[in-house]
């Protein structure tokens, strides 16, 4: 009997999945709130964690970060109805062991769970091809929009909402030096104008640079 935790804010799906898993000889705990799940997971020590990516209080990416921070080693499978796979790719890069579309049939899902419980990574073939294509494109973009190490650091700090003063303090450089590297960053990404900071972040996200540092 496997111990499985499900984290999803959609109650109908949550309890329908719980019933399916229990009918297949699993012990199941369900949580609609990721914060509640985090409080209980360390004690439960599940064999598997199933979680939605899109949740209002804490999304799946942040939840994965929290699980890593707490050194919770249970394998995680991402569940999602979304057909935009950028966040799925990020989740896999952060250690998720699989992705199951919510459109899967119950038996397909059970087979996928068993695959992960055996230590394998599960990704549907068609989706795996799309993810590989995204990784390849991100690599090409990184080569095309080549940034220096310092420019990359500053881009990440801009993305996290830091001001030039805060960036200077964190990197132990002057604000003038920050502005110098910013000019190079904006030139490399081909953005300009009063909103260059936000344009740089938007473009970096769009072409996959922020996920590949």
N, C-alpha and C positions, 0 to 999 in steps of 0.2 A: 504493500500500500504506500503510495507516494503522498507526501504532504505538499499541497499546492496553495499558494496565496494568489488571489486575483485582485487587482487594483483597477477600478474603472468607475467613472461617475455616471454611467448609464445603467440605471437599476435593472431594466428589463434584460439587457444583455448580460449583466453581472450575474443575476440569479439564474438565468437560463443556462449559462456556461457552468455555473456551480452544479446544477442538477445533472448536466451531461457528464461532468467529471466524477461526481459522486456515484453515478450509475455505472461507472467503469472502475470502481474499487479504489477511489482516491479520497483522501481526507482533505477537505477544502475550507479555507477561510476567505471571506470576501470583505473588501474595504472600498467604500466609495470616495474616501478622503485619503490622499497620499500621506498626510501627516499622521493620521491614525495608524496607517499601515506601518510606517517607520517605527512608531512606538512599540508595535507588537512583533515585528519581524525578527528582531534579535532573539527574542524568547522562543518564538515558534521554530526557528531554524528550518525553513521549508526546503524541500528538494527542488522546488521550481517556483519562480515568480512570473506571473503573467500580468502585463500592465498595458494600459492604453497610453498613447503618446499625447493626446490632446485632453488635458484636464484643467479646469479653471484655476484651482488654487496652487497647483504645482504641476508643470508639464513633465512628460516622461523623461526628457533630457536632464532636467534638474533632479528628478528622482533618482536617476542612474548615478548622478554625481554624489548624491547623499548616500546611496548604498555603498559606493566605492569608499567614501570618506569614513563610513562606519565599519569598513572591512567585512561587509556581508558578502559572502562568496557564492550564495545560491545563484544558479544560472537564471538569467532573465530572458523572457521572450516578449517582444513587443507585439501588441495587437493594435490594428488601426484600420479604419474604413477609408482613410485618406489615400488619394492616388498621387499625391505629391511626395516623392520619396526622399527629399533632401534630409528631413529629420530622421527618417529610418536609417539612412547612411550614417548620420552623426551618432545615432544610438548604437549602431553596430561598431563604429569606431571607438565608442566609449565602453565597449565590452558586452553588449547584448549578444546573446547566443542564437537569436533567431528572430524572424519576422513572420507573422501569420496575418493575412488579410481577414477582416471580419466577415468577408463574403464566403469564406471557406465552409465546406460542408463539415458536419461534426466528425465523421470518420477521418477526413483529411487532416483536421486539427489534431485529433488523437494520435494519428501517425506522426505528425510533426513534433508533438510533445515527446513522444517516445524516442524519436531521433535525438532530440536535445538531451533527454535524460541519459542517453547512451554516450553523451560527450561530444556529439556532433553539432555543427552550426547548421540551422535550417533556414533557407531562403528559397522561395519558389523560383524555379528556373527563369521564367520570363522577367521577374523582378530583379533577379541577380544580374541578368544582362543589362538592365537599365542602370543598376547601381554601378556596375563595372564601367559603363559608358560615362557616368557622372564622374567617377574617380579619374578616368583617363582625360576627360575634358578639363578637370580641375588642375591636373598636372600640366597640361598644355597651357592653360591660363597662367599658371605660376611661372612657366618659362617665358611666356609672352610679356607678362607684367612683372618683370623681375624687380623685386624689392630688396633693399639691403636689410641686414639684421635689425638695425636701429629703426628703419622705416616700418618694418613688420611689428616691432614692439610698440611703436607709437600708434600704429593703426589699431592694434588690439586694445590699447588703453583708451583711444578715442571711442572705440566701439563700446567699451564698458562705461562710458560717460565721464571720463576724467577730463578736467580742465587742463590747459597748458601749464598752469602753475603746479597742479597735482602731478602731471606727467614729469615735469622737471624735478620735483622732489623725489618721486619714485625712482627715477633713473639717475639721480645725482648729477644732473646737467643743468645748464642755465636755460631760462625760457627762450632766449635768443637762439640757442642751439636746437631747442625743440622746434621753433619756427623754421629754422633752416632745414631740418629733416622733413618737416611737414611739406615744405615747398617741393622737395624732391619726391615725396610720396604722391602729392597731387599731380605732379608732372608725369610720373610713371603710370598713374591710373587715368591720366588725361581728363581730369576734372578741374574746374575753376569757378570763380565767383564767390559771393558772400557766403554761400552754403557749402563750401568745399568740404568741410568736415563730414557733414551728413552724406554728401554725394560720394565721397571716398568710401565710407562704410557701406552704403547701399550697393555701390559697384562691386566692392570686394565680396560682399555676400552673394551677389548675383552670379559672379564668375567663380565662386568657390574658394577664394583665397583665404578667408578667415577660418575655414574648417581644415585647412591643410598646413597650418604653421606647426 
